[in-house]
Amino acid sequence: MLQTQQADITQLDVDAIVNAANSSLLGGGGVDGAIHRAAGSELLAECRLLNGCRTGEAKMTRGHRLKARHIIHTVGPIWTGGKNGEADKLRACYTNSLRLAAGAGLQSIAFPCISTGVYRFPPDRAAQIAVESVRAYLETPCSIQTVIFCCFSEADQVRYKGLMEA
Ligand code: AR6
């Protein structure tokens, strides 16, 4: 089931939240900074063992001090005009995150609006890609029962609601 919620993703009680990280996986601003602050320094220690992550790929850690049991760290593309494979890379973020969650038998997962902050991906196009790629993934049966698009802004919440009703 697909849902949208306007919330701080660090507060959600789900099997996994997804982090919009950078390729170092060693923290940053935006949702990444919020997740590291809320999860505590043990998260950074675990991330140091992962050797970074390529754009479009995903790696999983424990949730540490979060209610969420796991954190799936994925690296969205930096928007550079749209002709450098940004859409495919963003799609890969969603698909690879879901693949990791399903591989671990998880049932609930929440995504932030990957790449739409510091990385400047146009939010309408990003939301379309998010909804399409999640819907496509869930066409094949797997453990995942609930996917939450966790929107920080009301504008994003409205955008996702519109797409999900379509
Ligand atoms: N809960 C949910 N969504 C949030 C939260 C939160 N607590 N905080 C921000 N957002 P961004 P990016 C939303 O910039 O564009 C970092 O420095 C925010 O409103 O966090 O993928 C990383 O280390 C926006 O809609 O991620 C990378 O260097 C969305 O999260 C870089 O930024 C994504 O914005 C990644 O940039």
Backbone and ligand atoms as CSV (ligand in chain L), in Angstrom:
chain,resi,resn,atom,element,x,y,z
A,1,MET,N,N,0.830,-1.192,0.000
A,1,MET,CA,C,0.000,0.000,0.000
A,1,MET,C,C,0.881,1.265,0.000
A,2,LEU,N,N,0.564,2.185,-0.881
A,2,LEU,CA,C,1.319,3.447,-0.940
A,2,LEU,C,C,0.596,4.513,-0.132
A,3,GLN,N,N,1.375,5.237,0.681
A,3,GLN,CA,C,0.796,6.322,1.488
A,3,GLN,C,C,1.687,7.541,1.390
A,4,THR,N,N,1.124,8.709,1.710
A,4,THR,CA,C,1.970,9.878,1.870
A,4,THR,C,C,1.671,10.499,3.220
A,5,GLN,N,N,2.715,11.067,3.813
A,5,GLN,CA,C,2.580,11.631,5.146
A,5,GLN,C,C,3.469,12.855,5.224
A,6,GLN,N,N,3.000,13.925,5.837
A,6,GLN,CA,C,3.872,15.082,6.055
A,6,GLN,C,C,4.469,14.935,7.444
A,7,ALA,N,N,5.766,14.678,7.510
A,7,ALA,CA,C,6.395,14.353,8.795
A,7,ALA,C,C,7.907,14.509,8.709
A,8,ASP,N,N,8.526,14.475,9.898
A,8,ASP,CA,C,9.977,14.367,10.019
A,8,ASP,C,C,10.268,12.860,9.958
A,9,ILE,N,N,11.007,12.437,8.967
A,9,ILE,CA,C,11.195,10.995,8.737
A,9,ILE,C,C,11.882,10.305,9.917
A,10,THR,N,N,12.635,11.064,10.711
A,10,THR,CA,C,13.345,10.455,11.847
A,10,THR,C,C,12.379,9.972,12.938
A,11,GLN,N,N,11.120,10.410,12.863
A,11,GLN,CA,C,10.151,10.058,13.913
A,11,GLN,C,C,9.304,8.842,13.557
A,12,LEU,N,N,9.473,8.304,12.353
A,12,LEU,CA,C,8.539,7.270,11.900
A,12,LEU,C,C,8.880,5.881,12.440
A,13,ASP,N,N,7.823,5.165,12.816
A,13,ASP,CA,C,7.967,3.810,13.346
A,13,ASP,C,C,7.717,2.815,12.213
A,14,VAL,N,N,8.777,2.556,11.467
A,14,VAL,CA,C,8.690,1.655,10.307
A,14,VAL,C,C,9.894,0.711,10.347
A,15,ASP,N,N,9.861,-0.313,9.527
A,15,ASP,CA,C,11.010,-1.226,9.498
A,15,ASP,C,C,12.254,-0.521,8.974
A,16,ALA,N,N,12.090,0.346,7.973
A,16,ALA,CA,C,13.260,1.071,7.436
A,16,ALA,C,C,12.863,2.468,6.984
A,17,ILE,N,N,13.716,3.432,7.291
A,17,ILE,CA,C,13.604,4.734,6.632
A,17,ILE,C,C,14.759,4.826,5.642
A,18,VAL,N,N,14.534,5.571,4.584
A,18,VAL,CA,C,15.569,5.756,3.572
A,18,VAL,C,C,16.217,7.115,3.812
A,19,ASN,N,N,17.535,7.141,3.689
A,19,ASN,CA,C,18.305,8.381,3.833
A,19,ASN,C,C,18.764,8.843,2.465
A,20,ALA,N,N,18.572,10.146,2.175
A,20,ALA,CA,C,19.110,10.752,0.954
A,20,ALA,C,C,20.525,11.222,1.276
A,21,ALA,N,N,21.462,10.310,1.131
A,21,ALA,CA,C,22.840,10.535,1.581
A,21,ALA,C,C,23.711,11.074,0.445
A,22,ASN,N,N,24.994,11.241,0.718
A,22,ASN,CA,C,25.981,11.508,-0.346
A,22,ASN,C,C,26.923,10.313,-0.404
A,23,SER,N,N,27.785,10.284,-1.416
A,23,SER,CA,C,28.523,9.050,-1.676
A,23,SER,C,C,29.523,8.689,-0.580
A,24,SER,N,N,29.833,9.617,0.309
A,24,SER,CA,C,30.733,9.261,1.416
A,24,SER,C,C,30.012,8.435,2.484
A,25,LEU,N,N,28.694,8.581,2.558
A,25,LEU,CA,C,27.860,7.993,3.626
A,25,LEU,C,C,28.284,8.456,5.024
A,26,LEU,N,N,28.971,9.584,5.087
A,26,LEU,CA,C,29.462,10.031,6.397
A,26,LEU,C,C,28.692,11.238,6.931
A,27,GLY,N,N,27.493,11.444,6.422
A,27,GLY,CA,C,26.647,12.514,6.945
A,27,GLY,C,C,26.717,13.769,6.115
A,28,GLY,N,N,25.826,14.704,6.410
A,28,GLY,CA,C,25.745,15.958,5.656
A,28,GLY,C,C,24.634,16.800,6.224
A,29,GLY,N,N,23.996,17.604,5.378
A,29,GLY,CA,C,22.897,18.457,5.833
A,29,GLY,C,C,21.556,17.805,5.546
A,30,GLY,N,N,20.508,18.599,5.497
A,30,GLY,CA,C,19.175,18.133,5.117
A,30,GLY,C,C,18.721,16.906,5.899
A,31,VAL,N,N,18.070,16.001,5.197
A,31,VAL,CA,C,17.513,14.825,5.860
A,31,VAL,C,C,18.641,13.923,6.392
A,32,ASP,N,N,19.758,13.896,5.708
A,32,ASP,CA,C,20.932,13.113,6.126
A,32,ASP,C,C,21.411,13.588,7.508
A,33,GLY,N,N,21.556,14.904,7.652
A,33,GLY,CA,C,21.986,15.461,8.940
A,33,GLY,C,C,20.987,15.130,10.039
A,34,ALA,N,N,19.697,15.257,9.717
A,34,ALA,CA,C,18.652,14.988,10.718
A,34,ALA,C,C,18.707,13.525,11.166
A,35,ILE,N,N,18.914,12.617,10.219
A,35,ILE,CA,C,18.949,11.188,10.549
A,35,ILE,C,C,20.178,10.872,11.417
A,36,HIS,N,N,21.320,11.418,11.058
A,36,HIS,CA,C,22.520,11.149,11.867
A,36,HIS,C,C,22.373,11.723,13.281
A,37,ARG,N,N,21.789,12.915,13.383
A,37,ARG,CA,C,21.594,13.500,14.722
A,37,ARG,C,C,20.669,12.633,15.563
A,38,ALA,N,N,19.592,12.166,14.953
A,38,ALA,CA,C,18.601,11.413,15.717
A,38,ALA,C,C,19.068,9.986,16.023
A,39,ALA,N,N,19.846,9.406,15.127
A,39,ALA,CA,C,20.273,8.008,15.326
A,39,ALA,C,C,21.471,7.899,16.265
A,40,GLY,N,N,22.259,8.989,16.370
A,40,GLY,CA,C,23.403,8.988,17.277
A,40,GLY,C,C,24.705,8.588,16.595
A,41,SER,N,N,25.795,8.753,17.317
A,41,SER,CA,C,27.122,8.593,16.719
A,41,SER,C,C,27.447,7.150,16.326
A,42,GLU,N,N,26.712,6.193,16.882
A,42,GLU,CA,C,26.945,4.789,16.489
A,42,GLU,C,C,26.605,4.586,15.016
A,43,LEU,N,N,25.696,5.416,14.505
A,43,LEU,CA,C,25.370,5.306,13.075
A,43,LEU,C,C,26.589,5.673,12.232
A,44,LEU,N,N,27.243,6.765,12.586
A,44,LEU,CA,C,28.426,7.177,11.824
A,44,LEU,C,C,29.497,6.086,11.883
A,45,ALA,N,N,29.662,5.492,13.047
A,45,ALA,CA,C,30.655,4.417,13.185
A,45,ALA,C,C,30.310,3.252,12.252
A,46,GLU,N,N,29.035,2.901,12.155
A,46,GLU,CA,C,28.649,1.802,11.267
A,46,GLU,C,C,28.840,2.209,9.802
A,47,CYS,N,N,28.510,3.462,9.491
A,47,CYS,CA,C,28.655,3.938,8.103
A,47,CYS,C,C,30.111,3.933,7.645
A,48,ARG,N,N,31.022,4.184,8.567
A,48,ARG,CA,C,32.447,4.197,8.201
A,48,ARG,C,C,32.908,2.847,7.672
A,49,LEU,N,N,32.205,1.786,8.043
A,49,LEU,CA,C,32.604,0.442,7.605
A,49,LEU,C,C,32.104,0.107,6.202
A,50,LEU,N,N,31.275,0.991,5.610
A,50,LEU,CA,C,30.595,0.639,4.368
A,50,LEU,C,C,31.356,1.046,3.101
A,51,ASN,N,N,32.396,1.825,3.238
A,51,ASN,CA,C,33.187,2.257,2.073
A,51,ASN,C,C,32.386,3.065,1.062
A,52,GLY,N,N,31.483,3.887,1.527
A,52,GLY,CA,C,30.740,4.772,0.627
A,52,GLY,C,C,29.721,4.041,-0.220
A,53,CYS,N,N,29.128,4.782,-1.138
A,53,CYS,CA,C,28.038,4.227,-1.956
A,53,CYS,C,C,27.970,5.034,-3.245
A,54,ARG,N,N,27.789,4.337,-4.378
A,54,ARG,CA,C,27.699,5.043,-5.660
A,54,ARG,C,C,26.305,5.630,-5.859
A,55,THR,N,N,26.212,6.639,-6.677
A,55,THR,CA,C,24.928,7.241,-7.031
A,55,THR,C,C,23.988,6.163,-7.578
A,56,GLY,N,N,22.752,6.151,-7.070
A,56,GLY,CA,C,21.750,5.181,-7.536
A,56,GLY,C,C,21.763,3.870,-6.757
A,57,GLU,N,N,22.834,3.632,-6.007
A,57,GLU,CA,C,22.906,2.393,-5.222
A,57,GLU,C,C,22.445,2.643,-3.779
A,58,ALA,N,N,22.372,1.571,-2.988
A,58,ALA,CA,C,21.846,1.693,-1.624
A,58,ALA,C,C,22.557,0.718,-0.701
A,59,LYS,N,N,22.737,1.119,0.547
A,59,LYS,CA,C,23.335,0.243,1.567
A,59,LYS,C,C,22.543,0.383,2.864
A,60,MET,N,N,22.470,-0.687,3.627
A,60,MET,CA,C,21.618,-0.697,4.821
A,60,MET,C,C,22.428,-0.738,6.106
A,61,THR,N,N,21.951,0.006,7.103
A,61,THR,CA,C,22.515,-0.082,8.454
A,61,THR,C,C,21.377,-0.334,9.437
A,62,ARG,N,N,21.751,-0.514,10.697
A,62,ARG,CA,C,20.747,-0.577,11.768
A,62,ARG,C,C,20.182,0.820,11.997
A,63,GLY,N,N,19.083,0.881,12.731
A,63,GLY,CA,C,18.455,2.183,13.000
A,63,GLY,C,C,19.025,2.881,14.226
A,64,HIS,N,N,19.807,2.153,15.025
A,64,HIS,CA,C,20.381,2.713,16.254
A,64,HIS,C,C,19.315,3.366,17.121
A,65,ARG,N,N,19.425,4.681,17.423
A,65,ARG,CA,C,18.468,5.269,18.380
A,65,ARG,C,C,17.119,5.643,17.768
A,66,LEU,N,N,16.944,5.386,16.492
A,66,LEU,CA,C,15.645,5.687,15.858
A,66,LEU,C,C,14.612,4.624,16.224
A,67,LYS,N,N,13.353,4.986,16.064
A,67,LYS,CA,C,12.304,3.964,16.177
A,67,LYS,C,C,12.418,2.992,15.006
A,68,ALA,N,N,12.796,3.508,13.858
A,68,ALA,CA,C,12.953,2.657,12.672
A,68,ALA,C,C,14.060,1.631,12.950
A,69,ARG,N,N,13.807,0.405,12.561
A,69,ARG,CA,C,14.770,-0.672,12.832
A,69,ARG,C,C,16.008,-0.601,11.922
A,70,HIS,N,N,15.841,-0.079,10.727
A,70,HIS,CA,C,16.945,-0.026,9.758
A,70,HIS,C,C,16.953,1.336,9.056
A,71,ILE,N,N,18.108,1.673,8.519
A,71,ILE,CA,C,18.229,2.848,7.658
A,71,ILE,C,C,18.827,2.372,6.338
A,72,ILE,N,N,18.159,2.707,5.251
A,72,ILE,CA,C,18.700,2.379,3.925
A,72,ILE,C,C,19.244,3.683,3.357
A,73,HIS,N,N,20.549,3.715,3.155
A,73,HIS,CA,C,21.216,4.923,2.675
A,73,HIS,C,C,21.343,4.820,1.160
A,74,THR,N,N,20.792,5.783,0.462
A,74,THR,CA,C,20.926,5.779,-0.992
A,74,THR,C,C,21.444,7.152,-1.416
A,75,VAL,N,N,22.084,7.193,-2.571
A,75,VAL,CA,C,22.686,8.444,-3.038
A,75,VAL,C,C,21.974,8.875,-4.303
A,76,GLY,N,N,21.218,9.941,-4.206
A,76,GLY,CA,C,20.499,10.473,-5.354
A,76,GLY,C,C,21.440,11.210,-6.293
A,77,PRO,N,N,20.983,11.424,-7.541
A,77,PRO,CA,C,21.797,12.180,-8.493
A,77,PRO,C,C,21.714,13.681,-8.219
A,78,ILE,N,N,22.799,14.368,-8.516
A,78,ILE,CA,C,22.783,15.837,-8.502
A,78,ILE,C,C,22.199,16.271,-9.840
A,79,TRP,N,N,21.196,17.132,-9.824
A,79,TRP,CA,C,20.565,17.598,-11.071
A,79,TRP,C,C,21.534,18.521,-11.811
A,80,THR,N,N,21.849,18.149,-13.066
A,80,THR,CA,C,22.719,19.010,-13.870
A,80,THR,C,C,22.047,19.304,-15.216
A,81,GLY,N,N,20.719,19.449,-15.197
A,81,GLY,CA,C,19.993,19.820,-16.409
A,81,GLY,C,C,19.125,18.716,-16.975
A,82,GLY,N,N,19.350,17.474,-16.571
A,82,GLY,CA,C,18.468,16.377,-16.958
A,82,GLY,C,C,18.990,15.485,-18.070
A,83,LYS,N,N,20.124,15.852,-18.672
A,83,LYS,CA,C,20.622,15.047,-19.805
A,83,LYS,C,C,21.780,14.132,-19.411
A,84,ASN,N,N,21.982,13.991,-18.127
A,84,ASN,CA,C,23.106,13.167,-17.675
A,84,ASN,C,C,22.641,11.937,-16.897
A,85,GLY,N,N,21.490,11.414,-17.303
A,85,GLY,CA,C,21.005,10.179,-16.683
A,85,GLY,C,C,20.392,10.373,-15.302
A,86,GLU,N,N,20.037,11.618,-14.969
A,86,GLU,CA,C,19.523,11.875,-13.625
A,86,GLU,C,C,18.262,11.062,-13.324
A,87,ALA,N,N,17.345,10.972,-14.300
A,87,ALA,CA,C,16.074,10.265,-14.053
A,87,ALA,C,C,16.331,8.782,-13.785
A,88,ASP,N,N,17.178,8.154,-14.595
A,88,ASP,CA,C,17.476,6.729,-14.401
A,88,ASP,C,C,18.141,6.486,-13.047
A,89,LYS,N,N,19.016,7.410,-12.677
A,89,LYS,CA,C,19.712,7.228,-11.393
A,89,LYS,C,C,18.743,7.386,-10.228
A,90,LEU,N,N,17.816,8.326,-10.349
A,90,LEU,CA,C,16.840,8.493,-9.263
A,90,LEU,C,C,15.947,7.261,-9.162
A,91,ARG,N,N,15.518,6.743,-10.318
A,91,ARG,CA,C,14.707,5.515,-10.339
A,91,ARG,C,C,15.477,4.377,-9.645
A,92,ALA,N,N,16.763,4.287,-9.934
A,92,ALA,CA,C,17.587,3.233,-9.329
A,92,ALA,C,C,17.637,3.366,-7.809
A,93,CYS,N,N,17.627,4.590,-7.299
A,93,CYS,CA,C,17.621,4.783,-5.836
A,93,CYS,C,C,16.414,4.109,-5.210
A,94,TYR,N,N,15.240,4.339,-5.814
A,94,TYR,CA,C,14.016,3.746,-5.267
A,94,TYR,C,C,14.042,2.229,-5.410
A,95,THR,N,N,14.389,1.749,-6.594
A,95,THR,CA,C,14.360,0.308,-6.847
A,95,THR,C,C,15.381,-0.431,-5.982
A,96,ASN,N,N,16.593,0.091,-5.896
A,96,ASN,CA,C,17.623,-0.592,-5.106
A,96,ASN,C,C,17.304,-0.553,-3.612
A,97,SER,N,N,16.686,0.520,-3.142
A,97,SER,CA,C,16.285,0.589,-1.727
A,97,SER,C,C,15.216,-0.458,-1.440
A,98,LEU,N,N,14.235,-0.570,-2.333
A,98,LEU,CA,C,13.177,-1.566,-2.143
A,98,LEU,C,C,13.736,-2.983,-2.205
A,99,ARG,N,N,14.697,-3.175,-3.093
A,99,ARG,CA,C,15.304,-4.507,-3.239
A,99,ARG,C,C,16.005,-4.917,-1.940
A,100,LEU,N,N,16.726,-3.982,-1.337
A,100,LEU,CA,C,17.396,-4.273,-0.057
A,100,LEU,C,C,16.374,-4.585,1.025
A,101,ALA,N,N,15.307,-3.786,1.094
A,101,ALA,CA,C,14.279,-3.983,2.117
A,101,ALA,C,C,13.610,-5.343,1.933
A,102,ALA,N,N,13.266,-5.660,0.706
A,102,ALA,CA,C,12.580,-6.933,0.436
A,102,ALA,C,C,13.528,-8.103,0.700
A,103,GLY,N,N,14.788,-7.922,0.373
A,103,GLY,CA,C,15.784,-8.979,0.607
A,103,GLY,C,C,15.922,-9.305,2.083
A,104,ALA,N,N,15.660,-8.301,2.936
A,104,ALA,CA,C,15.742,-8.518,4.381
A,104,ALA,C,C,14.379,-8.881,4.965
A,105,GLY,N,N,13.386,-9.036,4.112
A,105,GLY,CA,C,12.051,-9.438,4.584
A,105,GLY,C,C,11.282,-8.332,5.291
A,106,LEU,N,N,11.660,-7.068,5.048
A,106,LEU,CA,C,10.992,-5.950,5.740
A,106,LEU,C,C,9.597,-5.707,5.169
A,107,GLN,N,N,8.733,-5.151,6.030
A,107,GLN,CA,C,7.341,-4.932,5.612
A,107,GLN,C,C,6.986,-3.469,5.381
A,108,SER,N,N,7.664,-2.547,6.085
A,108,SER,CA,C,7.299,-1.132,5.927
A,108,SER,C,C,8.543,-0.281,5.712
A,109,ILE,N,N,8.423,0.702,4.831
A,109,ILE,CA,C,9.572,1.537,4.461
A,109,ILE,C,C,9.067,2.946,4.148
A,110,ALA,N,N,9.859,3.942,4.558
A,110,ALA,CA,C,9.487,5.336,4.281
A,110,ALA,C,C,10.605,6.027,3.512
A,111,PHE,N,N,10.228,6.728,2.456
A,111,PHE,CA,C,11.190,7.468,1.624
A,111,PHE,C,C,11.045,8.975,1.821
A,112,PRO,N,N,12.150,9.702,1.871
A,112,PRO,CA,C,12.073,11.167,1.744
A,112,PRO,C,C,12.041,11.504,0.247
A,113,CYS,N,N,11.932,12.783,-0.079
A,113,CYS,CA,C,11.916,13.196,-1.496
A,113,CYS,C,C,13.370,13.320,-1.962
A,114,ILE,N,N,13.938,12.163,-2.324
A,114,ILE,CA,C,15.367,12.056,-2.644
A,114,ILE,C,C,15.767,13.044,-3.749
A,115,SER,N,N,16.889,13.697,-3.561
A,115,SER,CA,C,17.521,14.615,-4.549
A,115,SER,C,C,16.828,15.963,-4.722
A,116,THR,N,N,15.703,16.201,-4.044
A,116,THR,CA,C,14.959,17.438,-4.348
A,116,THR,C,C,15.376,18.626,-3.470
A,117,GLY,N,N,16.347,18.419,-2.580
A,117,GLY,CA,C,16.832,19.520,-1.745
A,117,GLY,C,C,18.106,20.085,-2.327
A,118,VAL,N,N,19.198,19.871,-1.620
A,118,VAL,CA,C,20.519,20.359,-2.044
A,118,VAL,C,C,20.868,19.902,-3.467
A,119,TYR,N,N,20.405,18.729,-3.870
A,119,TYR,CA,C,20.757,18.184,-5.189
A,119,TYR,C,C,19.878,18.713,-6.329
A,120,ARG,N,N,18.842,19.531,-5.992
A,120,ARG,CA,C,18.099,20.370,-6.951
A,120,ARG,C,C,17.324,19.633,-8.048
A,121,PHE,N,N,16.974,18.373,-7.861
A,121,PHE,CA,C,16.158,17.673,-8.854
A,121,PHE,C,C,14.772,18.323,-8.860
A,122,PRO,N,N,14.192,18.654,-10.033
A,122,PRO,CA,C,12.876,19.311,-10.053
A,122,PRO,C,C,11.829,18.443,-9.324
A,123,PRO,N,N,11.139,19.006,-8.350
A,123,PRO,CA,C,10.296,18.201,-7.470
A,123,PRO,C,C,9.132,17.488,-8.152
A,124,ASP,N,N,8.537,18.092,-9.185
A,124,ASP,CA,C,7.422,17.415,-9.865
A,124,ASP,C,C,7.900,16.140,-10.539
A,125,ARG,N,N,8.984,16.260,-11.273
A,125,ARG,CA,C,9.549,15.112,-11.999
A,125,ARG,C,C,10.039,14.046,-11.008
A,126,ALA,N,N,10.649,14.486,-9.920
A,126,ALA,CA,C,11.156,13.537,-8.918
A,126,ALA,C,C,9.999,12.751,-8.298
A,127,ALA,N,N,8.902,13.414,-8.017
A,127,ALA,CA,C,7.761,12.735,-7.398
A,127,ALA,C,C,7.159,11.724,-8.370
A,128,GLN,N,N,7.080,12.098,-9.651
A,128,GLN,CA,C,6.573,11.155,-10.665
A,128,GLN,C,C,7.432,9.896,-10.699
A,129,ILE,N,N,8.735,10.095,-10.719
A,129,ILE,CA,C,9.664,8.957,-10.775
A,129,ILE,C,C,9.519,8.103,-9.525
A,130,ALA,N,N,9.372,8.747,-8.365
A,130,ALA,CA,C,9.237,8.012,-7.104
A,130,ALA,C,C,7.996,7.116,-7.142
A,131,VAL,N,N,6.867,7.689,-7.495
A,131,VAL,CA,C,5.608,6.926,-7.467
A,131,VAL,C,C,5.644,5.812,-8.524
A,132,GLU,N,N,6.119,6.149,-9.721
A,132,GLU,CA,C,6.174,5.138,-10.797
A,132,GLU,C,C,7.102,3.982,-10.438
A,133,SER,N,N,8.270,4.295,-9.889
A,133,SER,CA,C,9.228,3.213,-9.651
A,133,SER,C,C,8.768,2.328,-8.495
A,134,VAL,N,N,8.147,2.916,-7.482
A,134,VAL,CA,C,7.645,2.100,-6.374
A,134,VAL,C,C,6.485,1.229,-6.847
A,135,ARG,N,N,5.567,1.829,-7.612
A,135,ARG,CA,C,4.441,1.030,-8.127
A,135,ARG,C,C,4.947,-0.133,-8.978
A,136,ALA,N,N,5.923,0.132,-9.821
A,136,ALA,CA,C,6.442,-0.923,-10.702
A,136,ALA,C,C,7.080,-2.033,-9.871
A,137,TYR,N,N,7.840,-1.646,-8.844
A,137,TYR,CA,C,8.502,-2.664,-8.021
A,137,TYR,C,C,7.491,-3.556,-7.317
A,138,LEU,N,N,6.418,-2.952,-6.831
A,138,LEU,CA,C,5.446,-3.711,-6.027
A,138,LEU,C,C,4.511,-4.578,-6.871
A,139,GLU,N,N,4.650,-4.487,-8.184
A,139,GLU,CA,C,3.841,-5.370,-9.036
A,139,GLU,C,C,4.216,-6.840,-8.824
A,140,THR,N,N,5.478,-7.076,-8.482
A,140,THR,CA,C,5.914,-8.439,-8.172
A,140,THR,C,C,5.776,-8.653,-6.662
A,141,PRO,N,N,5.142,-9.743,-6.252
A,141,PRO,CA,C,4.929,-9.954,-4.814
A,141,PRO,C,C,6.252,-9.975,-4.033
A,142,CYS,N,N,6.257,-9.322,-2.856
A,142,CYS,CA,C,7.433,-9.334,-1.971
A,142,CYS,C,C,6.946,-9.049,-0.556
A,143,SER,N,N,7.890,-8.972,0.389
A,143,SER,CA,C,7.506,-8.791,1.804
A,143,SER,C,C,6.919,-7.411,2.090
A,144,ILE,N,N,7.200,-6.439,1.251
A,144,ILE,CA,C,6.841,-5.046,1.567
A,144,ILE,C,C,5.327,-4.828,1.458
A,145,GLN,N,N,4.753,-4.354,2.567
A,145,GLN,CA,C,3.302,-4.123,2.625
A,145,GLN,C,C,2.966,-2.634,2.565
A,146,THR,N,N,3.840,-1.801,3.122
A,146,THR,CA,C,3.543,-0.370,3.243
A,146,THR,C,C,4.736,0.464,2.792
A,147,VAL,N,N,4.488,1.394,1.880
A,147,VAL,CA,C,5.511,2.357,1.463
A,147,VAL,C,C,4.965,3.755,1.738
A,148,ILE,N,N,5.716,4.497,2.546
A,148,ILE,CA,C,5.296,5.863,2.896
A,148,ILE,C,C,6.202,6.860,2.171
A,149,PHE,N,N,5.601,7.782,1.425
A,149,PHE,CA,C,6.357,8.914,0.890
A,149,PHE,C,C,6.295,9.991,1.958
A,150,CYS,N,N,7.409,10.189,2.641
A,150,CYS,CA,C,7.449,11.112,3.771
A,150,CYS,C,C,7.856,12.493,3.278
A,151,CYS,N,N,6.887,13.404,3.274
A,151,CYS,CA,C,7.118,14.759,2.755
A,151,CYS,C,C,7.387,15.711,3.905
A,152,PHE,N,N,8.392,16.543,3.739
A,152,PHE,CA,C,8.718,17.523,4.762
A,152,PHE,C,C,7.854,18.759,4.561
A,153,SER,N,N,7.610,19.108,3.309
A,153,SER,CA,C,6.847,20.329,3.013
A,153,SER,C,C,5.422,19.974,2.603
A,154,GLU,N,N,4.532,20.947,2.830
A,154,GLU,CA,C,3.149,20.752,2.416
A,154,GLU,C,C,3.068,20.661,0.890
A,155,ALA,N,N,3.905,21.427,0.205
A,155,ALA,CA,C,3.891,21.405,-1.270
A,155,ALA,C,C,4.177,19.986,-1.784
A,156,ASP,N,N,5.134,19.308,-1.166
A,156,ASP,CA,C,5.442,17.935,-1.598
A,156,ASP,C,C,4.284,16.994,-1.285
A,157,GLN,N,N,3.691,17.191,-0.135
A,157,GLN,CA,C,2.557,16.340,0.252
A,157,GLN,C,C,1.428,16.458,-0.772
A,158,VAL,N,N,1.140,17.685,-1.197
A,158,VAL,CA,C,0.080,17.930,-2.186
A,158,VAL,C,C,0.445,17.260,-3.515
A,159,ARG,N,N,1.700,17.404,-3.898
A,159,ARG,CA,C,2.205,16.806,-5.138
A,159,ARG,C,C,2.014,15.272,-5.126
A,160,TYR,N,N,2.405,14.626,-4.054
A,160,TYR,CA,C,2.295,13.163,-3.977
A,160,TYR,C,C,0.838,12.721,-3.923
A,161,LYS,N,N,0.024,13.473,-3.184
A,161,LYS,CA,C,-1.398,13.106,-3.122
A,161,LYS,C,C,-1.995,13.112,-4.510
A,162,GLY,N,N,-1.668,14.156,-5.285
A,162,GLY,CA,C,-2.186,14.272,-6.646
A,162,GLY,C,C,-1.767,13.078,-7.495
A,163,LEU,N,N,-0.512,12.694,-7.393
A,163,LEU,CA,C,-0.001,11.577,-8.206
A,163,LEU,C,C,-0.619,10.245,-7.779
A,164,MET,N,N,-0.837,10.085,-6.493
A,164,MET,CA,C,-1.331,8.803,-6.007
A,164,MET,C,C,-2.819,8.626,-6.295
A,165,GLU,N,N,-3.520,9.753,-6.451
A,165,GLU,CA,C,-4.944,9.650,-6.813
A,165,GLU,C,C,-5.117,9.426,-8.305
A,166,ALA,N,N,-4.067,9.718,-9.078
A,166,ALA,CA,C,-4.181,9.629,-10.543
A,166,ALA,C,C,-4.257,8.172,-10.993
L,1,AR6,N1,N,12.351,14.435,7.231
L,1,AR6,C1,C,11.881,14.259,5.969
L,1,AR6,N2,N,12.310,14.978,4.910
L,1,AR6,C2,C,13.276,15.901,5.147
L,1,AR6,C3,C,13.824,16.134,6.412
L,1,AR6,C4,C,13.325,15.339,7.502
L,1,AR6,N3,N,13.789,15.476,8.756
L,1,AR6,N4,N,14.765,17.124,6.302
L,1,AR6,C5,C,14.786,17.506,5.004
L,1,AR6,N5,N,13.882,16.777,4.296
L,1,AR6,P1,P,18.120,16.963,1.014
L,1,AR6,P2,P,19.230,15.740,-1.450
L,1,AR6,C6,C,13.559,16.822,2.854
L,1,AR6,O1,O,18.776,18.263,0.704
L,1,AR6,O2,O,18.615,16.801,-2.301
L,1,AR6,C7,C,22.849,16.228,2.243
L,1,AR6,O3,O,23.801,17.149,2.686
L,1,AR6,C8,C,13.849,18.088,2.103
L,1,AR6,O4,O,12.810,19.045,2.331
L,1,AR6,O5,O,18.159,16.452,2.408
L,1,AR6,O6,O,19.103,14.315,-1.879
L,1,AR6,C9,C,23.467,14.881,1.880
L,1,AR6,O7,O,24.561,14.564,2.689
L,1,AR6,C10,C,13.844,17.580,0.676
L,1,AR6,O8,O,12.501,17.478,0.184
L,1,AR6,O9,O,18.723,15.759,0.088
L,1,AR6,C11,C,23.880,15.104,0.441
L,1,AR6,O10,O,25.119,15.763,0.364
L,1,AR6,C12,C,14.395,16.162,0.797
L,1,AR6,O11,O,14.372,15.863,2.193
L,1,AR6,C13,C,22.793,16.007,-0.099
L,1,AR6,O12,O,22.286,16.719,1.023
L,1,AR6,C14,C,15.785,15.965,0.249
L,1,AR6,O13,O,16.599,17.088,0.526
L,1,AR6,C15,C,21.656,15.218,-0.715
L,1,AR6,O14,O,20.756,16.107,-1.318
